[in-house]
C-alpha cells in the first residue's frame, strides 16, 4: 500500500523536475543579452593613448537558423541568408548588433601643437553585426564592422564635453587627429572551453583558450590568448571580453548558467588571462590609408595581461578587468594600463 502511494508521488516529482528542466531549456533558447562595456585609463590614473572606449551590444537568444527570429532588424536578413557557412547542423546560433566609440590621444593633451613623436589623436565610431555559432565547448564569432575614423567620429567632442562636465581639463590637440576615412573590418574569433571542473559546493574552474584574425583598413592582425576562471556559480558562457573584434562572449551559452535559473542566483568569480597580437595594420598608429596623416611607427607584436573579478546577481553579470598592455609604438613612454567594466543583463 505504501509503495503504491509513493509511486505516484515519485512520478509527480520526476514530472516536475522534467518540467523545470524544460522551462530552463526553453528560456536558454529565447533569452537575449544586453552588454554595456566601458574602458578607460582613468582606472590606472592616466589620461593618454587608448584613453576611452564604450560599446553597447545586443546578443539574440539561441536560434536554430540565423534568419528565424522576428526580433532581428529586417535589413540584416538578406545578409544572413546569403552567408554560406552559418546554418550548419549541430550548432546553436546567435546574432549580435553593437554600437561603439574608441578614442586615442598622445601623452601631453595640454598643448595644441602637433607632436610627431607621440601617438596621434584618433577617434573611431562604428557599428557591427556579429554571427555566433556555438556548441557547449566551442564558440565561433564572425563579425563585420563598419565605421568612420577621423573628425566625423566626434571622439574629440565626446571627450571634451565629458571633461567639461566632470571639471577636468580639455584635450587641446584634436585638430591634429587622423583624417576622415571610412572603416571596414572582417573578424573571426574562436573560443574553446578546453576544461571545466566542478569542485563541489557550486564552485567550479574553467579554461578558455581563444584565437582569431581581423582584416581591414582599420585593423589587420592575428591574435591568440586564454582566460581561466575560478568561482562560485561560475557562468556558463565563454568568458570576459574587452572591446575588440569578436566580442560578446558574455552571453549565456548553456541552460545551466545561473542567470537563466528561475530562482534568483548569486555568484562570484575571479579570472586572469593573457593575449598576444601580431599586428600588420593599425590605422590609429599607421595613419590614414590613402593620404598622409599623423602617424608613428607601430610595434608589430603587442601583448595584454589581464585579471579581474565578476559578480552574478540574478540575471545580471558585472565584471571589472584590469589590463596591462605592452608598448604599441616606438617612443611610447612605457606600457599602458587601463580598466574595463562590463555589465550584461539577460532577459
PEKAPE-V417156 format. One record per pair of residues at least 12 apart in sequence whose C-alpha atoms are under 7 Angstrom apart, sorted by the first residue. I is the first residue (numbers start at 1). J is the second residue. Records with the same first field share a line. If there is no record, write none. Layout:
I = J  J
This chain:
24 = 255  260  261
25 = 255
27 = 260
28 = 254  255  260
29 = 61  62  63
30 = 61  62
31 = 61  346  347
32 = 59  60  61  346  347
33 = 58  59  60  251  344  345  346  347
34 = 57  58  59  344  345  346
35 = 56  57  58  342  343  344  345
36 = 55  56  57  342  343  344
37 = 54  55  56  340  341  342  343
38 = 53  54  55  340  341  342
39 = 52  53  54  338  339  340  341
40 = 52  53  338  339  340
41 = 337  338  339
42 = 338
43 = 338  339
44 = 337  338  339
48 = 105  106  107
49 = 104  105  106  107  119
50 = 103  104  105
51 = 103  104  105
52 = 102  103
53 = 101  102  103
54 = 100  101  102
55 = 98  99  100  101  243
56 = 98  99  100
57 = 96  97  98  99
58 = 96  97  98
59 = 94  95  96  97  251
60 = 94  95  96
61 = 94
62 = 92  93  94
63 = 92  93  94
64 = 92  93
65 = 87  93
66 = 80  93  94  95
67 = 80  81
91 = 133  134  135
92 = 133  134  135
93 = 132  133  134
94 = 131  132  133
95 = 130  131  132
96 = 129  130  131
97 = 128  129  130
98 = 127  128  129
99 = 126  127  128
100 = 125  126  127
101 = 124  125  126
102 = 123  124  125
103 = 122  123  124  155
104 = 121  122  123
105 = 119  120  121  122
106 = 118  119  120  121
109 = 171  172  173
110 = 171  172
111 = 172  173
112 = 172  173
113 = 173
114 = 176
116 = 294
117 = 296  331
118 = 296  332
119 = 285  296
120 = 177  178  285  294  295
121 = 174  176  177  178
122 = 150  177  178  284
123 = 149  150  153  154  155
124 = 147  148  149  150  153
125 = 147  148  149  153
126 = 145  146  147  148
127 = 145  146  147
128 = 143  144  145  146
129 = 143  144  145
130 = 142  143  144
131 = 143
136 = 254
137 = 192  193
138 = 191  192  193
139 = 190  191  192
140 = 189  190  191
141 = 188  189  190  246
142 = 187  188  189  246
143 = 186  187  188  246
144 = 185  186  187
145 = 184  185  186
146 = 183  184  185
147 = 182  183  184
148 = 180  181  182  183
149 = 180  181  182  183
150 = 177  178  179  180  181
151 = 179  180
152 = 180
156 = 174
177 = 294
178 = 287  288  293  294
179 = 288  293
183 = 217  218
184 = 216  217  218
185 = 214  215  216  217  218  219
186 = 214  215  216
187 = 213  214  215  245  246
188 = 212  213  214  246
189 = 211  212  213  246
190 = 210  211  212
191 = 208  209  210  211  238
192 = 208  209  210
193 = 207  208
194 = 207  208  209
195 = 207
202 = 232  233
203 = 231  232  233
204 = 230  231  232  234
205 = 229  230  231
206 = 228  229  230
207 = 227  228  229
208 = 226  227  228  238
209 = 225  226  227
210 = 224  225  226
211 = 223  224  225
212 = 224
217 = 283  289
218 = 282  283
219 = 281  282  283
220 = 279  280  281  282
221 = 277  278  279  280  281
222 = 277  278  279
223 = 275  276  277  278
224 = 275  276  277
225 = 274  275  276
226 = 273  274  275
227 = 239  271  272  273  274
228 = 271  272  273
229 = 269  270  271  272
230 = 269  270  271
231 = 268  269  270
232 = 267  268  269
233 = 258  267  268
234 = 267  269
235 = 257  258
236 = 252  253  254  256  257
237 = 249  250  251  252  253
238 = 250
242 = 340
259 = 314  315  316  346
260 = 315
264 = 314
265 = 313  314
266 = 312  313  314
267 = 311  312  313
268 = 310  311  312
269 = 309  310  311
270 = 308  309  310
271 = 307  308  309
272 = 306  307  308
273 = 305  306  307
274 = 304  305  306
275 = 303  304  305
276 = 302  303  304
277 = 301  302  303
278 = 300  301  302
279 = 300  301
280 = 300
285 = 297  298
286 = 298
296 = 329
297 = 329  330
298 = 328  329  330
299 = 328  329  330
302 = 326  327  328
303 = 325  326
304 = 323  324  325  326
305 = 323  324  325
306 = 321  322  323  324
307 = 321  322  323
308 = 320  321  322
309 = 321
315 = 345  346
316 = 344  345  346
317 = 343  344  345
318 = 342  343  344
319 = 341  342  343
320 = 340  341  342
321 = 339  340  341
322 = 338  339  340
323 = 337  338  339
324 = 336  337  338
325 = 337
